Amino acid sequence: LDADGALHCPWPEGGMPVVREAIQSFVDRLNAANGGELDTQYFPQGIAQDLTYHPLGGCVLGEFTDALGRVPDHEGLYVLDGSLLPGASGAANPSLTIAAIVERCIDQLIVEDFLA
């Protein structure tokens, strides 16, 4: 919250070069293995740094939220999505990582916030 009480969720910068390099490496290895090439219709400038592949972060677990995704001082407000992760998870598609974290949070939230 800022001084006026408005909710502010900063988006961390600086992680995209690592992600772009990892994606480029994967595409290069994939193409070398099968003789393919990157489709320039959809990626006219190649694997660009200004393209957001799977944005993560913003409401990081344990920093912006508590360890279960609760937003402090906002009873009943939970963050249970990819914004809990602090950055790239290393997975090409982070959906299963996000699902596992959210499932863990929900299991405990049900016990603590709804069955207590």
C-alpha positions in Angstrom: 0.0 0.0 0.0 1.2 3.5 -0.8 0.9 6.5 1.5 -2.7 7.1 0.3 -3.7 3.5 1.1 -3.8 2.5 -2.6 -2.6 -0.9 -3.5 0.7 -0.9 -5.5 2.1 -4.1 -7.0 5.6 -3.4 -8.5 6.7 -5.6 -11.4 10.4 -6.6 -11.0 12.6 -5.9 -14.0 15.7 -7.5 -15.1 14.7 -11.2 -15.4 13.9 -11.2 -19.0 17.4 -11.5 -20.5 17.9 -14.9 -18.7 14.5 -16.1 -19.8 15.1 -14.9 -23.4 18.5 -16.7 -23.5 17.0 -19.9 -22.2 14.2 -19.8 -24.7 16.6 -19.1 -27.5 18.8 -22.0 -26.5 15.8 -24.3 -26.4 14.6 -23.2 -29.8 18.1 -23.6 -31.3 18.5 -27.1 -29.9 15.0 -28.1 -31.1 15.7 -26.7 -34.5 19.1 -28.4 -34.7 17.6 -31.8 -33.8 14.8 -31.6 -36.3 16.0 -29.3 -39.0 13.4 -26.7 -38.3 13.6 -22.9 -38.0 11.8 -20.3 -36.0 8.5 -19.1 -37.6 9.1 -15.5 -38.6 5.4 -14.9 -39.2 4.8 -15.0 -35.5 8.3 -14.0 -34.3 9.5 -11.6 -37.0 12.5 -10.4 -34.9 13.3 -13.8 -33.4 13.1 -14.5 -29.7 12.8 -10.9 -28.5 13.5 -9.5 -25.1 10.5 -7.3 -25.1 8.1 -10.2 -25.5 6.5 -11.5 -22.3 6.3 -15.3 -22.6 4.9 -16.3 -19.2 4.8 -13.3 -16.9 5.3 -14.2 -13.3 5.6 -12.2 -10.1 4.1 -9.0 -8.8 2.5 -10.4 -5.6 5.3 -12.6 -4.5 4.5 -15.3 -1.9 5.9 -14.4 1.5 6.7 -10.8 0.4 3.5 -9.1 -0.8 1.4 -11.9 0.6 1.8 -14.2 3.6 3.0 -17.8 3.0 -0.4 -18.9 1.9 -1.3 -16.1 -0.5 -3.3 -13.9 1.9 -3.0 -10.1 1.4 -2.1 -8.6 4.8 -4.7 -6.1 6.1 -7.3 -7.2 3.5 -9.3 -10.0 5.1 -10.7 -12.4 2.6 -8.3 -11.2 -0.2 -6.1 -14.0 -1.6 -3.6 -14.1 -4.4 -3.5 -17.6 -5.9 -2.0 -17.4 -9.4 1.3 -16.9 -11.2 2.0 -13.6 -9.6 3.0 -15.5 -6.4 6.3 -16.7 -8.1 9.2 -14.2 -7.9 10.2 -14.8 -11.5 10.8 -17.5 -14.1 10.4 -21.0 -12.7 12.7 -22.6 -15.2 9.9 -24.5 -16.8 8.9 -23.8 -20.4 5.3 -23.4 -19.3 5.0 -22.7 -15.5 1.3 -23.9 -15.3 2.1 -27.0 -13.2 4.4 -25.2 -10.9 1.7 -22.5 -10.3 -0.9 -25.2 -9.8 1.2 -27.0 -7.3 1.9 -23.9 -5.3 -1.7 -22.8 -5.4 -3.0 -26.2 -4.4 -0.7 -26.3 -1.4 -2.0 -22.8 -0.4 -5.6 -23.8 -0.8 -5.3 -27.0 1.2 -4.0 -25.0 4.2 -6.3 -22.0 3.7 -9.4 -24.3 3.8 -8.2 -25.6 7.2 -7.1 -22.3 8.7 -9.6 -19.8 7.2 -12.8 -21.8 6.5 -12.9 -24.8 8.8 -11.4 -23.2 11.9 
